[in-house]
Every structure is written in C-alpha cells, then in structure tokens.
C-alpha cells in the first residue's frame, strides 16, 4: 500500500495567488514564458523558467539559470509573496475546465514507493530533461513541479474529500486567464490528516504517474545525490493524486516534416496497404480506437486500421503503437519518436487548427490526429511493466506551478 504524507507547503499569500500561479515549466518554451510573465513580477515563471530574467543568449541549462531561480525564490519569500506553512497539511485542489471539474489531493509521496514500484510508470525518461530538474531542485532546495498521480477511485476517500470541500471555504479560488478555475482547500485538522493518511495506506495499493515522469525521476536522483546529507523531506516528492473516475485524457497528435523520398501519391498508396483511406471534407477528429486523421496537401483523410495492424496485448492495441509500427517506421523511416527530429507532438488542447497551421505554413508536411488513450489502457500498461510509446497521453487541465511548493532543505 502507498505512503503519503502532509507537508509544510511554501505557498502564496492569498492576494498573490492568481499572479503567482503559472503553467508548468515544460509546456512553455523560454520565449513563450517571457511573454506570459511580462508585466507580472510575481509570476512563478521567474522561478521555474528563470532564464526569462537573463540575456537571451544564455544557455538555459547553465548554472547561472539555476542560481537565478534560487535568487528569485528567496526574493519572493523576502517580499512576503510566498510563505511556508507552520505545520504539515494536506491540500485539496479542484480544477474546472469547460464546466468539467476534477479534484485531487496534494501531498508528498514516498520516494521509496517510487523506487519499489508502488508508484507505477508508463514512459521512459530522457537524461537531459532529468538533469535539468535535478539541477533546479539541488540549487533551489525546492520541488516546484507537481507530479500528477492517478489511483483507482476509492469511495471512502471520495466521500471525505467531498465532505471537506462542501463544508469548508477554499483558501484560493480564482479563474485564470485561460478561463480554468483553480480552488485550493487546506486540510489542517489533525484527525482528518490522520484519516487521509490511513485511507491511502489501507485502501490504495499503488498509484500511477499520469504526468511528471521526469519530475519524479529527478526527485529520486536528488535524494541519491544528497547521500548522507539527505533530509527527511528529501525522502518525499510533491504530488497531486486524482481518482481515476475524474480524469480526462486528451489526444496527443503528430506532425512530420517530410515524406522522405516519397511523393504524395506514393505515400497514400503505401499507407493503404495497412489502412483504409478515405477523403473527408473537414478536419477529422477520430471518434473511435484504431481510427486516425491525416492532413496532407490541404486535404483531410480518415484512416482506419486493417485487422492485421495490431495485437491484443496492452501495448500492441494502442493507436500510438499501430501508427509507429505500420506508418511512421516502415513508410517514413521514423524509428524512435523520442529522438527523431522529423517528428513533433501537438497536445489535443491546441485543437486540429494547430495541426493545419503547422502544415499550411510549410513547417511540416503532414499531420496525424489520434483517438485518446483511455485511463484503463494507461493502468493496464503500467501494471504489465511495459511503457507506452513517447507522447501518448495529454492531460488537461494542467496543475499550476507556484501555488504549493515542497521545500526539501
């Protein structure tokens, strides 16, 4: 069973909450972060993307960037924009997007659980992305990025969290510029804290990383790097746990730079060996498994996998696997989606218009839209010990950075 713990969050004074809250560091590049933080000295991007306060020529992975993050974090604390809770608490975080809400528990989870497989993974990590977060945590002494965990919903936990949010007022409650509502309740009562800890210990056998594989891996490696100098807090990492019945996975689409040596006609002929290909008169968003959209030369197509393109095992049945094994690799020569520079990934939140834009501008040659992976598929793959192909899942809404930070020293 899993071990979670309350913690003394570093959090904003209420009047600064909306200004502080920022999108996760890994969904913005440096230029986008600079624009987003412009005119807002309290944006947490000054800590998670601190290169925005340095010359544009700076290497974003240089020590100067991490030192700037530490300097900015200390400045936020000295200005009383941020303060640390005086006792360990749990926090309940509700997000509402387009009328749909999801409510999770913010806590710290055990790194031992992560290393022992009770916190299950479904993706490989990239060393350079791990190193970036390792250096950020080691320099600032803070886990600023939240790891989004899922668990199979448990009625007693649902009832307790629902009761708290119904009877208590949130500490933070605001609508961000993208119209997503963020509400956070503080659970400071000792008996309720104990109940929550016990419920997870007794009722939740494991949790699953939905988003944040690099943040989790980095936290574990920081503890190892600290060695005998580790702290009690470094044995845990910042997480938000959501019950599976509240989660919504969006599609994660692909764009490709070229067709290699193939003409448009030859490419369409080759894919028709593995897919039924039909022209459609508007942007095509798949409505079922094994259906794909293809945008090429101002024309959308519906692709439907033929029966011999997939197997029934947890990995083989995934549409991202079907796409890799029957189109990207054999026809376009894209062997590894993690490293091949000819392919890029577009989160479903951006819509099919973004796919068309990337192709119509000439930046990319074709776009492929996919049907979303289900939460059950994610659980099945994680339980089997396998990993998904890269960029298989896109979760929305995203947790905001800066509202709750975990200090490890």
Secondary structure as UniProt FT lines:
FT   STRAND          4..5
FT   STRAND          10..12
FT   HELIX           14..16
FT   HELIX           17..20
FT   HELIX           25..27
FT   HELIX           30..37
FT   TURN            38..39
FT   TURN            41..42
FT   HELIX           45..48
FT   HELIX           50..53
FT   TURN            56..57
FT   TURN            60..61
FT   HELIX           63..78
FT   TURN            79..80
FT   STRAND          82..84
FT   STRAND          89..97
FT   TURN            98..99
FT   STRAND          100..110
FT   HELIX           111..115
FT   TURN            116..117
FT   STRAND          119..120
FT   HELIX           127..140
FT   STRAND          142..143
FT   STRAND          147..151
FT   HELIX           155..167
FT   STRAND          172..175
FT   TURN            177..178
FT   STRAND          181..187
FT   HELIX           190..203
FT   STRAND          207..211
FT   HELIX           213..226
FT   HELIX           227..229
FT   HELIX           233..235
FT   STRAND          236..243
FT   HELIX           244..246
FT   STRAND          249..250
FT   STRAND          252..256
FT   TURN            260..261
FT   HELIX           264..271
FT   TURN            272..274
FT   STRAND          275..280
FT   TURN            289..290
FT   STRAND          291..296
FT   TURN            297..298
FT   STRAND          299..305
FT   HELIX           307..309
FT   TURN            314..317
FT   HELIX           319..323
FT   HELIX           324..328
FT   TURN            329..332
FT   TURN            337..339
FT   TURN            341..342
FT   STRAND          343..347
FT   HELIX           348..350
FT   HELIX           351..360
FT   STRAND          366..369
FT   HELIX           375..384
FT   STRAND          394..395
FT   STRAND          405..407
//
